[in-house]
Amino acid sequence: MSVRDEHASRGRVNGSLRLGFLGVGWIGRHRMKAILDTGLVGKTFICDPSAEMARTAAELAGQGKIVPRFDDLLAEPLDGIVIATPSALHAEQTVAALEQRIAVFCQKPLGRTRTEVEQAIAAARKADRLMQVDLSYRHTKAMSLIRDLVRKGELGRIFAVDMVFHNAYGPDKPWFYDRQRSGGGCVMDLGIHLVDLALWTLDFPAIAGVQSCLLRKGAPIPPNSNDVEDFAFATTTLSNGVTLRLACSWGLNAGSDAVIGASFHGTQGGVVMRNLNGSFYDFAAERHSGTRTDLLVEPPDDWGGRAAAAWATRLARDNSYDPACEGLINSAAVIDAIYAAGSNGIGE
């Protein structure tokens, strides 16, 4: 039995974590720091095509070992791996790690399609290993409170949800604009957070129907184009009768850096999360009763690394499969349907 098999057979991680970090650009290093700050990490192994990025991450980790290739990273005695690479690689790399019985924390999206997401989840289930995705907005105080109110029934029956995420800038890396490498445009980048927050709050209902409008520079995208959308509207009917509307964009004349919001409308009240002063990071939560507004949550709230830290904390306690990840299949189905309804699917 190998060292990894002997360690893995216990079904539980004891002592300091041995973690690999695949992709250590800005987001990868930010999540690395959040995990290191838990005090649970003993050894770090770093892999990135940029030697400069790898060195910077190794310095952040203190004594991080740099390895040149993904296969070399998988050969190390890892308890878990943190993946922050271009979207097209996520599912493949996640499956490869899980096949080695290494737990995974992956940047969103886990896969570009429902099929890719299902393959990754099946690999986690087969390996009996923890797999989570960096859906970081779940960990804001605002959304945590909103979900609690909805699930307790304090707003009555939820009948409609409005979600919005307009980024006045858009991504700065070319691969985001290449359909094969990214899986899609603003829907895959921003809309995936909106879909996740809505379904997560509502306990992941299935979809009954979707209508969508996907544009690039204000015009429809030609069939079979490799271009991706920079503006999207979608209306989704869920199996529980809720109507979910979402809008997202890159480079919109939004009047501020960002417009981000989540509104849940119930028969006995409403609740809203919204960003403040165009911030990507500062959020408030409000409860609405008729014309009355009550402030529930306001900044400061240092939420960005909480998902990563929570994964590491769970991994240190128990590395086994968590079926909660199966809700990601429903979210992926919505994303697939949005692209299909907009005649802008990426194919499978």
N, C-alpha and C positions, 0 to 999 in steps of 0.2 A: 504494500500500500504506500502510495506517495505521501509526501508531507502534506500536500493540499488535500488529498482524499481523507487522510487521517484527521485533519483539522475539520474538514467539511462534514464528516460523518457524525460529528457531535450534534449538528443542527443548531449550534449556538456558538457565538464568538465570545471568547474569554480574553481579558487583558486588552492591550492596546491594538487598535486596528491597523492593518496593513492595507493601504489604499493606493490604487493607481488613478492617475488623472490623465485622461486622453483628451487633448485639446485644452490649451491653457492660454487662450486669448483673454480679453477683459472679463467675459462672463465666467469662463472656466476658473480664472484666478479668484474672482469674487466668491464663487461657491467654495473654492478651496479654502479661502480664509475663514469662511463661516464654519466649515467643518473642522479646521484646525483649532478654531476658538472654542470648540466643545471640550478640548483637552483629551479626546478619546483616541487620537491618532498617534501611533508609535513610529511607523515607517511610511514614507511616501515614495512613489515611483511615477515618473513624469514622462509623457510622450507627446511631442508636438513637432510638426514639420519645420517650424521656425526655431532655429537654435537659440535665437535671442529670447523668444517667448519661453522656451524651456528653461533657460538659465534664470530668467526672472522668477519663474515659478519655483525653481529649486531654491533660490535665495529666500523666497517667501516661506517655504517649507522648512528652512533651516538646513537640513541635510538630505534633501530630496535626491534620489538617484534618477538620472536621466537615461532613458532607453530609446534606441533609435526608431523602432518599428512597433506597430500594434502587436504583432506576434510575439515580440520580445517582452512586451508588457504582460501579455497573457501567461507567459512562462514564469513570471515572478510569483512568489507565494502570497497571492492577494486574497484578502477577505472581501473586498469590494472594489468597484471601478466607477469613476465619475466621468461621464461622456459629455463633451461639449464640442462637437465637431459639426460640419455641415449636415443639414437635415437628411440628405440622401443616404448617409452612412449610419444613421442612428439605429435602425432596426437590425441591419446586418451585424453591426458591432455589438449590439446588445445580445443578440442570439449567440454570437461567438463567445462572448464572456460567460453567458449562462451555461453554455455547453461545457465550459471548464468549471462549472459550479461556483462561479464568482458572482456575488450580488452586484446589482447595477443601480446607479442613479443617473438618469439620462435627461439631457435638455429636451424640451419639447421641440417638435413633435416626436413622439416615440416612433411613429412611422408616417410615411406620406399618404398611406391609404389604410382602410380598415384591414385589408389582408395583411399588410406589414405589421400592424398593431397586434392582430391575432397571432401571428407567428411569434412575435416577441413574448407575448403573454403565455403562449403554449410552452415556450422554452423555459420560462420562469417556473411554470407549474411542474414541468417534467423534472427540472433540476432541484425543485423545492428550495428556491432561493428568492430572497427579497428583491423586488424590482419596483422602483418608484420613478416618477417623472417630475421634472422641475416646473410644476404648475404653481408658481410662487404666489399668485394673487389670492389663492385660497388662504394663505397665511397672514394676510392683512387682518388687523383687528376689526376693521369695518366689515369685511366679508364673513369673518368668523361669527360676528354677532348677528349679521343678517341671516345667515344660514340657521343659526340657533332659533331665531324668532320664527322663521318660516316653518321649521320642522316641529316646533312646539305648537303650531297652529294659532299663534297669537294674531296673525293677520287674516284669519279665516281661510277660505279656499283661494289659493293662488290661481288666477285665471289668465294673467298676461305677464310677460317679462320683456323688458326693453334693455338691450345691451349695446354699448357704443365704445369704440376705441379708434380715435383718429390721431395718428402720429404725423405732425406737420413736416417731418423730415424724411423718414424712411431709412432703411438699412444702408450701411456704408460699405458693405462687402459685395462684390459682383455676383457671388454665387446665389444670393437671395433672389436675383432677377433671372436666373436660369431655372426653368421649370423642372428639368430632370434632376438638378442638384438640390433644389429647395422643396419641390413638391407643390408649389403654388406661391401666390403672392401674399397680399395683406391678410387674406383669410387664414392661410396656413401660419402666418407669423403672429397676427393679432387676434383674428377671429377665433382661433383655437382656444385662447384664454377665455373669451366670452362664452363660447359653447360650454367649456368645462365648468365655469362658474355657475352657469344656469343649471346644467344637468346635475352637478354635484350638490347644489342647494336643494334640488327637487328629487334627489335620490335616483338619478339616472334613468328616467323613463325612456322608452323607445320612441322612435319618430313615426308619425303617421303621414306626413307630407311636407314637401319643401318647395318654395319658390325663391328664385334668386336673380339678381342682376349683377354682373361682373364686368367692370370696365377697366380700360387702361388709357390714361390721358383723356378721359371723358368719352371714349368711344368703345364699342364692342370689340372683343379680341377675335381676330380671324380664326376659323377652325384650323386645328392642327398646328397652331402657332406655338413656339417655345416661349413666347412672352407670358408674363404673369400679370394678374390684376393688381391695380393700385387703389381700387375703390370697389366696395361691395355692399349690397343690401341683401338681406335674406329674411324670409318669414317661414318659420318652421312650426307645424302643428305637432304637438307631442301626444303620446298615447294616453296621457292623463287628462287631455283636453286643454292644456295650457298652450297659448300662442306665444312663441318666442320670436321676437324681432331683433335682428342685429345689424349694425352698420360699422364698417371699419375701413380705414384707408391709410395710405402713405402719401405724404406730400400734399395734403389738402390745405386749402387756404382756411385754416381753422381759427385764426385769430389768436392763437396761443400755441405753445409747444405741443400740447396734447389735450384732447378731450376724452375723458374716460368715465364711464358710468355704468351702473347696474341698477335697474329699477324693477322691483317685484310688486305687482298690484294684486291685492287680495280683497275679498268681500268685506273685510272688517278693518282695512287699513293698508297702507303701503310703506315700503322701506326702500331707501336709495343709498347707494354708494356713489360718490363722485370725487373726482380729483379737484384739488384746490389750486387756483391761480395758474392753471396750465401745467402743473407739476406731474412728472411721471411717478413720483414717490409719495406725495402727501395726499391722504384720502380722509374724507369725512363720511360718516353714516348718519342718516336722518330717518326719523319715523314720521309718516304723514297720516293725519287723521282729519279728513275734510280739508279745511283751510289752515289747519294747525300743523306746524313743523317743530319737532323736538330733536335737538342734536344729541346723538348717541355716542359718537366716536369722533375724535379730531386728532390731528398730529400733536406730538411726534409719534412715530411708529416705525422702528427699524426692522422691516419685514423681509427685505430682499433675500437674505440667506437662510431664512427659517426652514424652508422646505429641505434644503441640503443638510442643515444641522439636525432636523428631525429624522431624516433617513439615517444619518450616522449614529444617532442615539438609539434608534430602533435596531440597527445592525449590530451594535455593541451588545445588545440584550438578546437578540434573536434574529438569526439570518434566514429563517425559513420563509416560504412563499406566503404572500399576503394577498388573498383574493380580492381585496378592495381595488386592485389595479384593473379588474375586469370591467369596471365602469368606463375605462378608456375606450373600449370597443364601441359603446354607444356614442361617445363623442366623435370618434373617427367616422362612424356611420353618418352623422350629421354633416361633417366636413365633406365626405364623399358626395352626399346628396346635394350640397350647395354647389359643388363644382359641376355635377351632372346636370342639375337644373339650369345652370347658367351656360350650358353648352361649352363648358370650359374644363372638362374633366381631364385628368392626367393619365388615365388608363391604369390598368393593373396587369 
